[in-house]
């Protein structure tokens, strides 16, 4: 299989496009999960995890 310079540049550009697209999708998914977790913390305080300061005060 012979690959000339034009095909090589096109393959590299397509790979770069895919990597950028995947990266932006991953970042937006992480941002959505982060926002959802903040909303859960605000709406349901203490439901998701116990408060560490309360535990340490009770142990003392």
C-alpha positions as CSV (number, residue, x, y, z in Angstrom):
1,X,0.0,0.0,0.0
2,X,1.6,3.2,-1.2
3,X,0.7,6.4,0.7
4,X,1.7,9.7,-0.7
5,X,2.1,12.9,1.2
6,X,-1.5,14.1,0.5
7,X,-3.1,11.0,1.8
8,X,-0.8,11.1,4.9
9,X,-1.8,14.7,5.6
10,X,-5.5,13.8,5.2
11,X,-5.2,10.8,7.5
12,X,-3.4,12.9,10.1
13,X,-6.0,15.6,9.9
14,X,-8.8,13.1,10.3
15,X,-7.2,11.5,13.3
16,X,-6.6,14.9,14.9
17,X,-10.2,15.8,14.3
18,X,-11.4,12.6,15.9
19,X,-9.1,13.1,18.9
20,X,-10.3,16.7,19.4
21,X,-14.0,15.6,19.0
22,X,-13.6,12.7,21.5
23,X,-11.8,15.0,24.0
24,X,-14.5,17.7,23.8
25,X,-17.2,15.0,24.3
26,X,-15.4,13.6,27.3
27,X,-14.9,17.0,28.8
28,X,-18.5,18.0,28.4
29,X,-19.6,14.6,29.9
30,X,-17.4,15.2,32.9
31,X,-18.8,18.7,33.3
32,X,-22.4,17.4,33.2
33,X,-21.6,14.8,35.8
34,X,-19.9,17.4,38.0
35,X,-22.9,19.8,37.7
36,X,-25.3,16.9,38.5
37,X,-23.4,15.9,41.6
38,X,-23.4,19.5,42.8
39,X,-27.1,19.7,42.2
40,X,-27.6,16.5,44.2
41,X,-25.5,17.9,47.0
42,X,-27.6,21.0,47.1
43,X,-31.0,19.3,46.8
44,X,-30.3,16.3,49.0
45,X,-27.7,17.3,51.7
46,X,-26.4,14.3,53.5
47,X,-28.1,11.7,51.3
48,X,-25.1,10.9,49.1
49,X,-22.4,10.7,51.7
50,X,-22.2,11.3,55.4
51,X,-20.5,14.4,56.6
52,X,-16.9,13.9,57.7
53,X,-16.9,16.7,60.3
54,X,-19.9,15.2,62.1
55,X,-18.2,11.8,62.2
56,X,-15.0,13.2,63.7
57,X,-16.9,15.3,66.3
58,X,-18.9,12.2,67.4
59,X,-15.8,10.1,67.7
60,X,-14.2,12.6,69.9
